[in-house]
Amino acid sequence: MNAPPPFVIFTLPRSRSVWLSRFLTCGPWICEHDQARYVRSVDDVRSWFSLPFYGSVETAAAPFWRLARHIRPDLKIVVVRRPVGEVAGSLLRTGVEFDRAALEAQLVHMDRKLDQIAYDISVDFADLSEERTCQRIFEYCLGLPHDRERWASFHRQNLQIDLATQLNYVRAYGLQLCKAEATCVRATRAVIRGAKFRPGPVDARGISIQQERLGTFIRDGVDLFSEHCMAVGEEPDEWTRKNIPMIEQLESGGCWQFMTARSNGRMLAYLMTLVGPSIEKVGRVSATQTLFFASRDAQGMGLGMALQQASIADLRSKGVHEVIMRDGIRGAGGRLNILYRRLGADDFGHLWKLQLKAA
């Protein structure tokens, strides 16, 4: 009998990480706490994830979640979020001396890394006081039925590490930890770079149209994303604030299509489409186009029509029943209706957006 996949819970310090590691050490399962501090090589990570009935709660390993998922594609990932200000305040109240500015800067950095994780479950720290939240994590990570008596015996316990002892360990093994971190950084970058680009058929102009994975799309599309942002009146880096972790999750479930046009490897245009069940009719699959853009350098090349035709053909082959196309008000918005009519699409009304601001 094969053991179930391992799990990792990523969070910031002072987020009930020790409590979770003890709570989830149950039956055949062992859940460690900050196991990453013992890693000295990528092989150590592989060995770690080869152990049966094994998990860990990690407060400093978020930058390496891609490496972990690469080594174990079936790895279960949970994220626990706590506001940085609360974490900093909790650490400063431990009596251990910290440089407050440096501490807060490090916590902000780590919190941003948590933003990037393509998690399976994400919960708020405050909700760990609720049985239903702990039940959700317990059943997902361990695959065991919720044990109400166990939760009742645990939920009021205040379990913590000896922070001074752990910091002493980090200082004593600082050189080894820095080398291990550099090794894992290189391995993570290799994972990102290793996403393979497979060009489609190349026409006489050297243009290829193909469907891509998110990894290559993001890696090679930065210049085009920035051009798109500026074309619609946004800052060049606005694309970095898109909900990429959610897009990663949807892609892993087969719900995103990334269609691109390239010339000798350079990305000139793209069309992103979200695919999922229709809410209007049971059994119907609907595709909704989201981002659609072509570089100024591609004007007159017909790449918009080529992307649309390739996208629609692919969606049709996968059993999608309908495609919803958006004609916005920024960039080329207001002119796309001509393209859509040429494709045979019918006017299906208009989208309106009401911004809801806090009172």
Secondary structure, 3 states (H helix, E strand, C coil): CCCCCCEEEECCCCCCHHHHHHHCCCCCCEEEECHHHHCCCHHHHHHHHHCCCEEEEECCCHHHHHHHHHHCCCCEEEEEECCHHHHHHHHHCCCCCCCHHHHHHHHHHHHHHHHHCCCCEEEEHHHHHCHHHHHHHHHHHHCCCCCHHHHHHHCCCCCCCCHHHHHHHHHHCHHHHHHHHHHHHHHHHHHHHCCCCCCCCECCCCEEEEEECHHHHHHHCHHHHHHHHHHCCCCCCHHHHCCHHHHHHHHHCCCEEEEEEEECCEEEEEEEEEEEECCCCCCCEEEEEEEEEECHHHCCCCHHHHHHHHHHHHHHHCCCCEEECCCCCCCCCCCHHHHHHHCCCCCCCCCCCCCCCCC
